[in-house]
Amino acid sequence: MQKLLRYIIPLILTLAACTKNFTETNTDPNQFGKSTPEALLAGAIKRTGDMMGIANTNYHWTYSHLSL
């Protein structure tokens, strides 16, 4: 009987803890909502350009002393 209670009581507590509106209750009000791909594209293009510019600058800076 005790072995049965060891499994049944945690199962009952687990099932009682679940609710249907779990996501509505546990949402962060300070977090942004959904974003569109159009809103993310401009930042992604800028960041890609910045990274390519840094890579080119580092490459040319490293080999610029060889031309002297």
PDB file of N, CA, C and O in Angstrom:
ATOM      1  N   MET A   1       0.816  -1.190   0.000  1.00  0.00           N
ATOM      2  CA  MET A   1       0.000   0.000   0.000  1.00  0.00           C
ATOM      3  C   MET A   1       0.865   1.262   0.000  1.00  0.00           C
ATOM      4  O   MET A   1       0.546   2.237  -0.681  1.00  0.00           O
ATOM      5  N   GLN A   2       1.968   1.240   0.770  1.00  0.00           N
ATOM      6  CA  GLN A   2       2.828   2.414   0.817  1.00  0.00           C
ATOM      7  C   GLN A   2       3.530   2.636  -0.519  1.00  0.00           C
ATOM      8  O   GLN A   2       3.720   3.777  -0.940  1.00  0.00           O
ATOM      9  N   LYS A   3       3.912   1.558  -1.180  1.00  0.00           N
ATOM     10  CA  LYS A   3       4.540   1.709  -2.489  1.00  0.00           C
ATOM     11  C   LYS A   3       3.569   2.331  -3.480  1.00  0.00           C
ATOM     12  O   LYS A   3       3.949   3.153  -4.313  1.00  0.00           O
ATOM     13  N   LEU A   4       2.335   1.931  -3.377  1.00  0.00           N
ATOM     14  CA  LEU A   4       1.318   2.483  -4.256  1.00  0.00           C
ATOM     15  C   LEU A   4       1.118   3.971  -3.981  1.00  0.00           C
ATOM     16  O   LEU A   4       0.979   4.760  -4.916  1.00  0.00           O
ATOM     17  N   LEU A   5       1.103   4.356  -2.719  1.00  0.00           N
ATOM     18  CA  LEU A   5       0.945   5.767  -2.360  1.00  0.00           C
ATOM     19  C   LEU A   5       2.149   6.600  -2.783  1.00  0.00           C
ATOM     20  O   LEU A   5       2.003   7.781  -3.096  1.00  0.00           O
ATOM     21  N   ARG A   6       3.328   6.003  -2.796  1.00  0.00           N
ATOM     22  CA  ARG A   6       4.530   6.721  -3.239  1.00  0.00           C
ATOM     23  C   ARG A   6       4.419   7.150  -4.697  1.00  0.00           C
ATOM     24  O   ARG A   6       4.988   8.167  -5.094  1.00  0.00           O
ATOM     25  N   TYR A   7       3.708   6.398  -5.473  1.00  0.00           N
ATOM     26  CA  TYR A   7       3.566   6.725  -6.890  1.00  0.00           C
ATOM     27  C   TYR A   7       2.301   7.519  -7.181  1.00  0.00           C
ATOM     28  O   TYR A   7       2.290   8.364  -8.076  1.00  0.00           O
ATOM     29  N   ILE A   8       1.256   7.259  -6.445  1.00  0.00           N
ATOM     30  CA  ILE A   8      -0.022   7.915  -6.727  1.00  0.00           C
ATOM     31  C   ILE A   8      -0.024   9.367  -6.255  1.00  0.00           C
ATOM     32  O   ILE A   8      -0.506  10.238  -6.979  1.00  0.00           O
ATOM     33  N   ILE A   9       0.495   9.649  -5.075  1.00  0.00           N
ATOM     34  CA  ILE A   9       0.468  11.019  -4.548  1.00  0.00           C
ATOM     35  C   ILE A   9       1.270  11.979  -5.435  1.00  0.00           C
ATOM     36  O   ILE A   9       0.741  13.038  -5.772  1.00  0.00           O
ATOM     37  N   PRO A  10       2.510  11.676  -5.834  1.00  0.00           N
ATOM     38  CA  PRO A  10       3.202  12.597  -6.752  1.00  0.00           C
ATOM     39  C   PRO A  10       2.489  12.742  -8.098  1.00  0.00           C
ATOM     40  O   PRO A  10       2.508  13.816  -8.701  1.00  0.00           O
ATOM     41  N   LEU A  11       1.866  11.671  -8.564  1.00  0.00           N
ATOM     42  CA  LEU A  11       1.133  11.751  -9.821  1.00  0.00           C
ATOM     43  C   LEU A  11      -0.061  12.686  -9.691  1.00  0.00           C
ATOM     44  O   LEU A  11      -0.318  13.493 -10.585  1.00  0.00           O
ATOM     45  N   ILE A  12      -0.777  12.585  -8.607  1.00  0.00           N
ATOM     46  CA  ILE A  12      -1.936  13.460  -8.384  1.00  0.00           C
ATOM     47  C   ILE A  12      -1.486  14.911  -8.247  1.00  0.00           C
ATOM     48  O   ILE A  12      -2.125  15.808  -8.797  1.00  0.00           O
ATOM     49  N   LEU A  13      -0.400  15.153  -7.525  1.00  0.00           N
ATOM     50  CA  LEU A  13       0.109  16.517  -7.369  1.00  0.00           C
ATOM     51  C   LEU A  13       0.591  17.093  -8.697  1.00  0.00           C
ATOM     52  O   LEU A  13       0.394  18.276  -8.974  1.00  0.00           O
ATOM     53  N   THR A  14       1.209  16.271  -9.501  1.00  0.00           N
ATOM     54  CA  THR A  14       1.672  16.731 -10.807  1.00  0.00           C
ATOM     55  C   THR A  14       0.506  17.081 -11.712  1.00  0.00           C
ATOM     56  O   THR A  14       0.532  18.113 -12.382  1.00  0.00           O
ATOM     57  N   LEU A  15      -0.491  16.259 -11.740  1.00  0.00           N
ATOM     58  CA  LEU A  15      -1.654  16.528 -12.583  1.00  0.00           C
ATOM     59  C   LEU A  15      -2.448  17.729 -12.085  1.00  0.00           C
ATOM     60  O   LEU A  15      -3.027  18.459 -12.889  1.00  0.00           O
ATOM     61  N   ALA A  16      -2.482  17.940 -10.787  1.00  0.00           N
ATOM     62  CA  ALA A  16      -3.209  19.087 -10.235  1.00  0.00           C
ATOM     63  C   ALA A  16      -2.471  20.391 -10.501  1.00  0.00           C
ATOM     64  O   ALA A  16      -3.093  21.453 -10.524  1.00  0.00           O
ATOM     65  N   ALA A  17      -1.164  20.334 -10.700  1.00  0.00           N
ATOM     66  CA  ALA A  17      -0.379  21.542 -10.931  1.00  0.00           C
ATOM     67  C   ALA A  17      -0.521  22.055 -12.357  1.00  0.00           C
ATOM     68  O   ALA A  17      -0.260  23.233 -12.602  1.00  0.00           O
ATOM     69  N   CYS A  18      -0.916  21.235 -13.283  1.00  0.00           N
ATOM     70  CA  CYS A  18      -1.056  21.641 -14.679  1.00  0.00           C
ATOM     71  C   CYS A  18      -2.344  22.435 -14.864  1.00  0.00           C
ATOM     72  O   CYS A  18      -3.395  22.086 -14.327  1.00  0.00           O
ATOM     73  N   THR A  19      -2.232  23.505 -15.634  1.00  0.00           N
ATOM     74  CA  THR A  19      -3.417  24.310 -15.935  1.00  0.00           C
ATOM     75  C   THR A  19      -3.489  24.553 -17.430  1.00  0.00           C
ATOM     76  O   THR A  19      -2.500  24.400 -18.146  1.00  0.00           O
ATOM     77  N   LYS A  20      -4.653  24.929 -17.886  1.00  0.00           N
ATOM     78  CA  LYS A  20      -4.820  25.194 -19.313  1.00  0.00           C
ATOM     79  C   LYS A  20      -4.258  26.556 -19.703  1.00  0.00           C
ATOM     80  O   LYS A  20      -3.779  26.719 -20.825  1.00  0.00           O
ATOM     81  N   ASN A  21      -4.304  27.534 -18.807  1.00  0.00           N
ATOM     82  CA  ASN A  21      -3.828  28.874 -19.138  1.00  0.00           C
ATOM     83  C   ASN A  21      -2.422  29.113 -18.590  1.00  0.00           C
ATOM     84  O   ASN A  21      -2.118  30.208 -18.115  1.00  0.00           O
ATOM     85  N   PHE A  22      -1.587  28.122 -18.652  1.00  0.00           N
ATOM     86  CA  PHE A  22      -0.220  28.227 -18.137  1.00  0.00           C
ATOM     87  C   PHE A  22       0.570  29.297 -18.879  1.00  0.00           C
ATOM     88  O   PHE A  22       1.294  30.067 -18.246  1.00  0.00           O
ATOM     89  N   THR A  23       0.453  29.367 -20.194  1.00  0.00           N
ATOM     90  CA  THR A  23       1.214  30.347 -20.960  1.00  0.00           C
ATOM     91  C   THR A  23       0.705  31.759 -20.750  1.00  0.00           C
ATOM     92  O   THR A  23       1.489  32.704 -20.836  1.00  0.00           O
ATOM     93  N   GLU A  24      -0.554  31.933 -20.483  1.00  0.00           N
ATOM     94  CA  GLU A  24      -1.079  33.268 -20.231  1.00  0.00           C
ATOM     95  C   GLU A  24      -0.621  33.788 -18.877  1.00  0.00           C
ATOM     96  O   GLU A  24      -0.368  34.983 -18.724  1.00  0.00           O
ATOM     97  N   THR A  25      -0.513  32.920 -17.916  1.00  0.00           N
ATOM     98  CA  THR A  25      -0.109  33.326 -16.574  1.00  0.00           C
ATOM     99  C   THR A  25       1.386  33.605 -16.505  1.00  0.00           C
ATOM    100  O   THR A  25       1.808  34.546 -15.832  1.00  0.00           O
ATOM    101  N   ASN A  26       2.178  32.813 -17.180  1.00  0.00           N
ATOM    102  CA  ASN A  26       3.634  32.916 -17.078  1.00  0.00           C
ATOM    103  C   ASN A  26       4.253  33.593 -18.291  1.00  0.00           C
ATOM    104  O   ASN A  26       5.160  33.035 -18.910  1.00  0.00           O
ATOM    105  N   THR A  27       3.788  34.766 -18.638  1.00  0.00           N
ATOM    106  CA  THR A  27       4.402  35.529 -19.716  1.00  0.00           C
ATOM    107  C   THR A  27       5.122  36.720 -19.119  1.00  0.00           C
ATOM    108  O   THR A  27       4.658  37.317 -18.148  1.00  0.00           O
ATOM    109  N   ASP A  28       6.255  37.061 -19.701  1.00  0.00           N
ATOM    110  CA  ASP A  28       7.053  38.187 -19.232  1.00  0.00           C
ATOM    111  C   ASP A  28       6.541  39.456 -19.898  1.00  0.00           C
ATOM    112  O   ASP A  28       6.611  39.564 -21.122  1.00  0.00           O
ATOM    113  N   PRO A  29       6.025  40.427 -19.135  1.00  0.00           N
ATOM    114  CA  PRO A  29       5.497  41.644 -19.752  1.00  0.00           C
ATOM    115  C   PRO A  29       6.591  42.539 -20.321  1.00  0.00           C
ATOM    116  O   PRO A  29       6.297  43.415 -21.134  1.00  0.00           O
ATOM    117  N   ASN A  30       7.838  42.345 -19.920  1.00  0.00           N
ATOM    118  CA  ASN A  30       8.937  43.174 -20.411  1.00  0.00           C
ATOM    119  C   ASN A  30       9.558  42.633 -21.689  1.00  0.00           C
ATOM    120  O   ASN A  30      10.442  43.269 -22.263  1.00  0.00           O
ATOM    121  N   GLN A  31       9.115  41.485 -22.135  1.00  0.00           N
ATOM    122  CA  GLN A  31       9.685  40.868 -23.325  1.00  0.00           C
ATOM    123  C   GLN A  31       8.908  41.311 -24.560  1.00  0.00           C
ATOM    124  O   GLN A  31       7.701  41.546 -24.496  1.00  0.00           O
ATOM    125  N   PHE A  32       9.611  41.423 -25.681  1.00  0.00           N
ATOM    126  CA  PHE A  32       8.966  41.805 -26.927  1.00  0.00           C
ATOM    127  C   PHE A  32       8.051  40.695 -27.411  1.00  0.00           C
ATOM    128  O   PHE A  32       8.221  39.529 -27.057  1.00  0.00           O
ATOM    129  N   GLY A  33       7.097  41.069 -28.210  1.00  0.00           N
ATOM    130  CA  GLY A  33       6.210  40.081 -28.807  1.00  0.00           C
ATOM    131  C   GLY A  33       6.861  39.462 -30.026  1.00  0.00           C
ATOM    132  O   GLY A  33       8.085  39.366 -30.105  1.00  0.00           O
ATOM    133  N   LYS A  34       6.062  39.054 -30.952  1.00  0.00           N
ATOM    134  CA  LYS A  34       6.596  38.453 -32.172  1.00  0.00           C
ATOM    135  C   LYS A  34       7.141  39.551 -33.085  1.00  0.00           C
ATOM    136  O   LYS A  34       6.610  40.661 -33.127  1.00  0.00           O
ATOM    137  N   SER A  35       8.189  39.227 -33.801  1.00  0.00           N
ATOM    138  CA  SER A  35       8.756  40.168 -34.755  1.00  0.00           C
ATOM    139  C   SER A  35       8.642  39.586 -36.155  1.00  0.00           C
ATOM    140  O   SER A  35       8.631  38.370 -36.345  1.00  0.00           O
ATOM    141  N   THR A  36       8.559  40.470 -37.113  1.00  0.00           N
ATOM    142  CA  THR A  36       8.415  40.047 -38.503  1.00  0.00           C
ATOM    143  C   THR A  36       9.795  39.898 -39.137  1.00  0.00           C
ATOM    144  O   THR A  36      10.754  40.511 -38.667  1.00  0.00           O
ATOM    145  N   PRO A  37       9.914  39.106 -40.183  1.00  0.00           N
ATOM    146  CA  PRO A  37      11.198  38.983 -40.875  1.00  0.00           C
ATOM    147  C   PRO A  37      11.674  40.311 -41.462  1.00  0.00           C
ATOM    148  O   PRO A  37      12.877  40.561 -41.538  1.00  0.00           O
ATOM    149  N   GLU A  38      10.735  41.161 -41.875  1.00  0.00           N
ATOM    150  CA  GLU A  38      11.114  42.453 -42.441  1.00  0.00           C
ATOM    151  C   GLU A  38      11.815  43.315 -41.396  1.00  0.00           C
ATOM    152  O   GLU A  38      12.755  44.041 -41.718  1.00  0.00           O
ATOM    153  N   ALA A  39      11.364  43.238 -40.156  1.00  0.00           N
ATOM    154  CA  ALA A  39      11.976  44.034 -39.097  1.00  0.00           C
ATOM    155  C   ALA A  39      13.367  43.518 -38.745  1.00  0.00           C
ATOM    156  O   ALA A  39      14.226  44.302 -38.342  1.00  0.00           O
ATOM    157  N   LEU A  40      13.600  42.244 -38.888  1.00  0.00           N
ATOM    158  CA  LEU A  40      14.894  41.663 -38.555  1.00  0.00           C
ATOM    159  C   LEU A  40      15.899  41.753 -39.696  1.00  0.00           C
ATOM    160  O   LEU A  40      17.105  41.687 -39.457  1.00  0.00           O
ATOM    161  N   LEU A  41      15.433  41.900 -40.918  1.00  0.00           N
ATOM    162  CA  LEU A  41      16.316  41.852 -42.080  1.00  0.00           C
ATOM    163  C   LEU A  41      17.291  43.022 -42.114  1.00  0.00           C
ATOM    164  O   LEU A  41      18.464  42.831 -42.436  1.00  0.00           O
ATOM    165  N   ALA A  42      16.834  44.225 -41.790  1.00  0.00           N
ATOM    166  CA  ALA A  42      17.717  45.391 -41.843  1.00  0.00           C
ATOM    167  C   ALA A  42      18.884  45.237 -40.872  1.00  0.00           C
ATOM    168  O   ALA A  42      20.025  45.531 -41.230  1.00  0.00           O
ATOM    169  N   GLY A  43      18.621  44.787 -39.672  1.00  0.00           N
ATOM    170  CA  GLY A  43      19.693  44.574 -38.701  1.00  0.00           C
ATOM    171  C   GLY A  43      20.642  43.468 -39.119  1.00  0.00           C
ATOM    172  O   GLY A  43      21.849  43.563 -38.894  1.00  0.00           O
ATOM    173  N   ALA A  44      20.106  42.421 -39.725  1.00  0.00           N
ATOM    174  CA  ALA A  44      20.952  41.314 -40.172  1.00  0.00           C
ATOM    175  C   ALA A  44      21.863  41.753 -41.313  1.00  0.00           C
ATOM    176  O   ALA A  44      23.030  41.363 -41.357  1.00  0.00           O
ATOM    177  N   ILE A  45      21.346  42.555 -42.229  1.00  0.00           N
ATOM    178  CA  ILE A  45      22.166  43.044 -43.342  1.00  0.00           C
ATOM    179  C   ILE A  45      23.269  43.959 -42.823  1.00  0.00           C
ATOM    180  O   ILE A  45      24.415  43.858 -43.261  1.00  0.00           O
ATOM    181  N   LYS A  46      22.934  44.850 -41.893  1.00  0.00           N
ATOM    182  CA  LYS A  46      23.938  45.760 -41.342  1.00  0.00           C
ATOM    183  C   LYS A  46      25.017  44.988 -40.598  1.00  0.00           C
ATOM    184  O   LYS A  46      26.206  45.264 -40.762  1.00  0.00           O
ATOM    185  N   ARG A  47      24.615  44.037 -39.796  1.00  0.00           N
ATOM    186  CA  ARG A  47      25.586  43.262 -39.020  1.00  0.00           C
ATOM    187  C   ARG A  47      26.500  42.445 -39.936  1.00  0.00           C
ATOM    188  O   ARG A  47      27.696  42.328 -39.671  1.00  0.00           O
ATOM    189  N   THR A  48      25.949  41.886 -41.001  1.00  0.00           N
ATOM    190  CA  THR A  48      26.762  41.137 -41.959  1.00  0.00           C
ATOM    191  C   THR A  48      27.771  42.055 -42.638  1.00  0.00           C
ATOM    192  O   THR A  48      28.936  41.692 -42.798  1.00  0.00           O
ATOM    193  N   GLY A  49      27.324  43.237 -43.035  1.00  0.00           N
ATOM    194  CA  GLY A  49      28.239  44.206 -43.641  1.00  0.00           C
ATOM    195  C   GLY A  49      29.334  44.640 -42.687  1.00  0.00           C
ATOM    196  O   GLY A  49      30.490  44.773 -43.088  1.00  0.00           O
ATOM    197  N   ASP A  50      28.983  44.861 -41.433  1.00  0.00           N
ATOM    198  CA  ASP A  50      29.987  45.229 -40.435  1.00  0.00           C
ATOM    199  C   ASP A  50      31.026  44.134 -40.264  1.00  0.00           C
ATOM    200  O   ASP A  50      32.222  44.415 -40.200  1.00  0.00           O
ATOM    201  N   MET A  51      30.577  42.900 -40.192  1.00  0.00           N
ATOM    202  CA  MET A  51      31.515  41.794 -40.005  1.00  0.00           C
ATOM    203  C   MET A  51      32.422  41.610 -41.222  1.00  0.00           C
ATOM    204  O   MET A  51      33.603  41.296 -41.075  1.00  0.00           O
ATOM    205  N   MET A  52      31.877  41.804 -42.413  1.00  0.00           N
ATOM    206  CA  MET A  52      32.701  41.691 -43.618  1.00  0.00           C
ATOM    207  C   MET A  52      33.701  42.836 -43.686  1.00  0.00           C
ATOM    208  O   MET A  52      34.839  42.643 -44.112  1.00  0.00           O
ATOM    209  N   GLY A  53      33.283  44.028 -43.267  1.00  0.00           N
ATOM    210  CA  GLY A  53      34.197  45.167 -43.248  1.00  0.00           C
ATOM    211  C   GLY A  53      35.326  44.965 -42.261  1.00  0.00           C
ATOM    212  O   GLY A  53      36.473  45.304 -42.554  1.00  0.00           O
ATOM    213  N   ILE A  54      35.022  44.418 -41.097  1.00  0.00           N
ATOM    214  CA  ILE A  54      36.058  44.151 -40.098  1.00  0.00           C
ATOM    215  C   ILE A  54      37.030  43.104 -40.619  1.00  0.00           C
ATOM    216  O   ILE A  54      38.240  43.232 -40.435  1.00  0.00           O
ATOM    217  N   ALA A  55      36.512  42.075 -41.263  1.00  0.00           N
ATOM    218  CA  ALA A  55      37.384  41.023 -41.795  1.00  0.00           C
ATOM    219  C   ALA A  55      38.301  41.591 -42.871  1.00  0.00           C
ATOM    220  O   ALA A  55      39.489  41.266 -42.891  1.00  0.00           O
ATOM    221  N   ASN A  56      37.782  42.431 -43.766  1.00  0.00           N
ATOM    222  CA  ASN A  56      38.612  43.017 -44.816  1.00  0.00           C
ATOM    223  C   ASN A  56      39.633  43.980 -44.237  1.00  0.00           C
ATOM    224  O   ASN A  56      40.778  44.005 -44.688  1.00  0.00           O
ATOM    225  N   THR A  57      39.243  44.773 -43.248  1.00  0.00           N
ATOM    226  CA  THR A  57      40.175  45.707 -42.625  1.00  0.00           C
ATOM    227  C   THR A  57      41.307  44.954 -41.951  1.00  0.00           C
ATOM    228  O   THR A  57      42.470  45.332 -42.092  1.00  0.00           O
ATOM    229  N   ASN A  58      40.990  43.906 -41.230  1.00  0.00           N
ATOM    230  CA  ASN A  58      42.036  43.130 -40.566  1.00  0.00           C
ATOM    231  C   ASN A  58      42.970  42.482 -41.576  1.00  0.00           C
ATOM    232  O   ASN A  58      44.181  42.435 -41.360  1.00  0.00           O
ATOM    233  N   TYR A  59      42.423  41.986 -42.667  1.00  0.00           N
ATOM    234  CA  TYR A  59      43.246  41.342 -43.688  1.00  0.00           C
ATOM    235  C   TYR A  59      44.199  42.354 -44.316  1.00  0.00           C
ATOM    236  O   TYR A  59      45.396  42.090 -44.434  1.00  0.00           O
ATOM    237  N   HIS A  60      43.678  43.500 -44.716  1.00  0.00           N
ATOM    238  CA  HIS A  60      44.521  44.496 -45.382  1.00  0.00           C
ATOM    239  C   HIS A  60      45.483  45.148 -44.403  1.00  0.00           C
ATOM    240  O   HIS A  60      46.598  45.498 -44.790  1.00  0.00           O
ATOM    241  N   TRP A  61      45.093  45.319 -43.161  1.00  0.00           N
ATOM    242  CA  TRP A  61      45.993  45.893 -42.167  1.00  0.00           C
ATOM    243  C   TRP A  61      47.169  44.953 -41.907  1.00  0.00           C
ATOM    244  O   TRP A  61      48.295  45.409 -41.708  1.00  0.00           O
ATOM    245  N   THR A  62      46.917  43.669 -41.907  1.00  0.00           N
ATOM    246  CA  THR A  62      47.971  42.694 -41.648  1.00  0.00           C
ATOM    247  C   THR A  62      48.999  42.683 -42.772  1.00  0.00           C
ATOM    248  O   THR A  62      50.199  42.592 -42.514  1.00  0.00           O
ATOM    249  N   TYR A  63      48.542  42.775 -44.008  1.00  0.00           N
ATOM    250  CA  TYR A  63      49.449  42.664 -45.152  1.00  0.00           C
ATOM    251  C   TYR A  63      49.848  44.009 -45.737  1.00  0.00           C
ATOM    252  O   TYR A  63      50.513  44.039 -46.773  1.00  0.00           O
ATOM    253  N   SER A  64      49.474  45.115 -45.121  1.00  0.00           N
ATOM    254  CA  SER A  64      49.812  46.418 -45.686  1.00  0.00           C
ATOM    255  C   SER A  64      51.296  46.733 -45.533  1.00  0.00           C
ATOM    256  O   SER A  64      51.834  47.486 -46.344  1.00  0.00           O
ATOM    257  N   HIS A  65      51.965  46.202 -44.551  1.00  0.00           N
ATOM    258  CA  HIS A  65      53.388  46.487 -44.358  1.00  0.00           C
ATOM    259  C   HIS A  65      54.261  45.770 -45.392  1.00  0.00           C
ATOM    260  O   HIS A  65      55.428  46.127 -45.553  1.00  0.00           O
ATOM    261  N   LEU A  66      53.732  44.781 -46.087  1.00  0.00           N
ATOM    262  CA  LEU A  66      54.525  44.037 -47.062  1.00  0.00           C
ATOM    263  C   LEU A  66      54.775  44.832 -48.334  1.00  0.00           C
ATOM    264  O   LEU A  66      55.710  44.529 -49.076  1.00  0.00           O
ATOM    265  N   SER A  67      53.958  45.844 -48.599  1.00  0.00           N
ATOM    266  CA  SER A  67      54.113  46.587 -49.843  1.00  0.00           C
ATOM    267  C   SER A  67      55.176  47.669 -49.729  1.00  0.00           C
ATOM    268  O   SER A  67      55.521  48.278 -50.741  1.00  0.00           O
ATOM    269  N   LEU A  68      55.701  47.930 -48.562  1.00  0.00           N
ATOM    270  CA  LEU A  68      56.709  48.984 -48.405  1.00  0.00           C
ATOM    271  C   LEU A  68      58.051  48.548 -48.796  1.00  0.00           C
ATOM    272  O   LEU A  68      59.001  49.328 -48.718  1.00  0.00           O
TER     273      LEU A  68
END
